[in-house]
């Protein structure tokens, strides 16, 4: 099999590429990336060592696809992933990457007659609808209640039929617009496609920032003994997310690559679920246990733009269809990230410290 991964030097793309090449040495894996994100250049030696072919290119430029060979599958893992992108200035880069770039990827997949796996986001669900959901508040977290005012949500999390009316961030809008285009290519060009609406993805080699990659950011701030803040919702640190280790995601992508007829045309919510979720307060506790360090955490009562109180993925559909469930726990994720920081501290400090 010959596989193209766009965003292939990013956190998710490089992890998928290395895992695929490790498990299927005979496969040709090609990574296309513009190396815009700080720290992505650190993945190039890792890709080379694994035997992955790297091509420096940009999905915004359709000409950059011309030099690529025909492939059997395309994994679209490139994105401007920040939920705050475009809010403090022009959204041009965001739209050109996350929408126009996806269309360029679709056209290349059509040219290759390649299967198309798209990494979308839970952020396609509208903010105000999520914020109006019924929740229970415990000492350490917010959790979803079973009785809800809208369909597609329960104490298990948010499912694929959650309402889509309303604003969701410019980032979420570009990903949802891409999903709509993917449906059209699937229906009218016969392209085999699957859309994975991912929750918070994490693991070693993620270059975490305040607006994206929060789990690595949280662990790194503990590791380097710096300062953090609980921002919004009264500064309680009770806002909750589920987390998905990138190698748990890999197991699903592996299944989809080799069973495309089973998932063709599907939209799947993919995340850690209730079992692999934590509030910021709970994550702080785990970080203290694993790193042995306690750091100052400020409290900011005002909410940030585009933030939500809680999001947890209901994996019922993907599990029923594929048998997949996440297997890597919160504590294991924190432990792996801490071990990675320890081993590569000198390389990572300029990005994460």
Phi, psi and omega in degrees: 000142177245123189235131172256129175243115177274148191069031191286349174258002175282180182301304184289313183301316181291322179297317179294318182298313183294319179295318180296313182293326178292317184276337180228075186302334182280346180287146171264118181246124183243130179247126176251129181202147178265359176058031182286323184284132180301129180099343181295334179295338179291342181276346184298314176297325179295318178296315181298317181297328180279351181088019179271138178276126178255134175236123179279111182198174187229126182293345176291337182258108182296336177297333181290345177275343187296328183275356183276147178285162173297136183237166178269333182211147177234124175255113184270095182245013181268144177186154158275106195268004185277131178291343178267356183301134176083349184283335182250021180178204181286140179269015188302311182298317179303310183291318182293328178279306191279341178245300180299319178300318178296321179295320175299320177295317178299318180294323177292320177297320178297315178300321182275349191054045184262146171294147190235115178250121186248129175265101177265201189214153173294346181286001174285348179276138189294139185296310186295326178293318178296320182291340180269000182292149176287135181220159174249145181246121176257189179295332188238349185204163165265143177222150180287141175272162178285319179279121185227154181280349182227165179285168170076023179207142177206189178295344177283342180129195183260131183254175188294338182266016174300140183301145183251002180286132176121173182277152189219005188098152178297322177301307180299324180295320179293324179289321178292321177298321176297318178303317180298320178294322179298319176303318183293317179294325178294316185284313191261340176251355179072018179289133177278123188222155168215140181247125177250111177273097188275141169282209181287119177263146183203176180140174177303149179077011171270129181268081190292142177228173181301321187262000181192128183087040189298328185291316177296319177303314184296316179293317183296321179296324174292313183301314182272004178054057176247194189252147176230176176213141166275111186254125176087169179054043177076008181068026184277339184072020182267355179296139195235141175222153167268153184237141179236119176295138185299333178282336169292319175299318180304318181300324178289315180299321177302313178300314183295320178302324187258359179221047188298326180297331181286330184248001184304128177083359186273153167246128185230126171281130188226116180197186181286337183072182181302324185296327180241065180225161178199151167276168176298323179297317179290323178296321177302316180300316179295318179298320179296318180296315187283316184273340184073016184237143176240129184238160177290135177234114180283165177239123177242115188284329185287139178286149174275156175301138174068011179278160176227152184293315182202149172214126175226137183275133168269108183273011188305316184292311182295324179293317180296324184281323189239343186084358183284138167218151176292149185232348186260122188283167178301314184294323178294321178299312180297320180295318180294318180296319179297317178297322178295315178299321180295317184288324187243028187307315185295326179283326190270342187303322185290340178265316193255348182266000000 
